[in-house]
Amino acid sequence: MSGEVYQAQVLRSFFDTITGTDRNLTRIYMCVVSLAKLRMEPPERMTFLVDQLRKSKQKRELSVDIIDYMCDAARDLELGTVRTAFGVKDINEVADEFSGISLDSL
């Protein structure tokens, strides 16, 4: 499970980077390679991803194959793991906290 949490955190960093104002290709490269290593991808897949990142740098445009890979990795993770990585609480936990508050305490 902890490996999946790390994967979700790397994915979050990737999507924060590509949607933010500072679209640093080095940061994107590190996210993609880190995720591939966490997923224990075969060398052929790593070579393909690095090649796509090089092409992205030359064209100054992120390869669709990279985005597809990251989206596939996100889809493969369990929802609970992603919630943990993004700091999202389960709605049932929040509801239990609110049911314990009485109006007299306000």
C-alpha positions as CSV (number, residue, x, y, z in Angstrom):
1,M,0.0,0.0,0.0
2,S,2.8,2.5,0.8
3,G,4.2,2.1,-2.7
4,E,0.8,3.0,-4.1
5,V,0.7,6.1,-1.9
6,Y,4.1,7.2,-3.2
7,Q,2.9,6.6,-6.7
8,A,-0.2,8.8,-6.1
9,Q,2.0,11.5,-4.6
10,V,4.2,11.4,-7.7
11,L,1.1,11.6,-9.9
12,R,-0.1,14.6,-7.9
13,S,3.2,16.3,-8.4
14,F,3.1,15.6,-12.1
15,F,-0.4,17.0,-12.6
16,D,0.4,20.0,-10.4
17,T,3.4,20.7,-12.6
18,I,1.7,20.4,-16.0
19,T,-1.3,22.4,-14.9
20,G,0.6,25.1,-13.0
21,T,2.4,28.2,-14.1
22,D,5.9,26.7,-14.0
23,R,5.8,23.8,-16.4
24,N,9.3,22.7,-15.7
25,L,10.3,19.8,-18.0
26,T,13.0,18.6,-15.6
27,R,10.3,18.2,-12.9
28,I,8.0,16.4,-15.3
29,Y,10.9,14.1,-16.3
30,M,11.6,13.3,-12.7
31,C,7.9,12.5,-12.0
32,V,7.7,10.2,-15.0
33,V,10.9,8.3,-14.3
34,S,10.1,8.1,-10.6
35,L,6.7,6.7,-11.3
36,A,8.1,4.2,-13.8
37,K,10.6,3.0,-11.2
38,L,8.0,2.7,-8.5
39,R,5.9,0.6,-10.9
40,M,9.0,-1.5,-11.7
41,E,8.5,-1.0,-15.5
42,P,10.7,-3.1,-17.8
43,P,13.7,-1.5,-19.4
44,E,12.0,-1.3,-22.8
45,R,9.2,0.8,-21.3
46,M,11.6,3.1,-19.5
47,T,13.5,3.6,-22.8
48,F,10.3,4.5,-24.6
49,L,9.3,7.0,-21.9
50,V,12.7,8.7,-21.8
51,D,12.6,8.8,-25.6
52,Q,9.2,10.5,-25.5
53,L,10.5,13.0,-22.9
54,R,13.4,13.9,-25.2
55,K,11.1,14.4,-28.1
56,S,8.9,16.6,-25.9
57,K,11.9,18.7,-25.1
58,Q,12.8,19.1,-28.8
59,K,9.2,19.9,-29.8
60,R,8.6,22.0,-26.7
61,E,5.3,20.2,-26.2
62,L,4.5,17.3,-23.9
63,S,4.0,14.0,-25.7
64,V,0.6,12.5,-25.6
65,D,2.2,9.1,-24.8
66,I,3.5,10.6,-21.5
67,I,0.1,11.9,-20.5
68,D,-1.4,8.5,-21.5
69,Y,1.1,6.7,-19.3
70,M,0.5,8.9,-16.3
71,C,-3.3,8.7,-16.7
72,D,-3.1,4.9,-17.0
73,A,-1.0,4.8,-13.8
74,A,-3.6,7.0,-12.0
75,R,-6.4,4.8,-13.2
76,D,-4.7,1.6,-11.9
77,L,-4.4,3.0,-8.3
78,E,-7.1,2.3,-5.7
79,L,-9.3,5.3,-4.9
80,G,-8.5,5.0,-1.1
81,T,-4.8,5.3,-1.9
82,V,-5.3,8.4,-4.0
83,R,-7.4,10.0,-1.3
84,T,-4.7,9.4,1.2
85,A,-2.0,10.9,-1.1
86,F,-4.2,14.0,-1.8
87,G,-5.2,14.4,1.8
88,V,-8.9,13.9,1.1
89,K,-11.0,12.5,4.0
90,D,-13.8,10.0,3.5
91,I,-17.2,11.6,3.7
92,N,-18.3,9.1,6.4
93,E,-15.4,10.3,8.7
94,V,-16.4,13.9,8.3
95,A,-20.1,13.1,8.9
96,D,-19.2,11.3,12.2
97,E,-17.3,14.3,13.4
98,F,-20.3,16.6,12.8
99,S,-22.8,14.4,14.4
100,G,-21.0,14.6,17.7
101,I,-21.4,18.4,17.9
102,S,-24.5,19.7,19.8
103,L,-26.1,23.0,19.2
104,D,-25.6,23.8,22.9
105,S,-21.8,23.9,22.5
106,L,-22.1,26.6,19.9
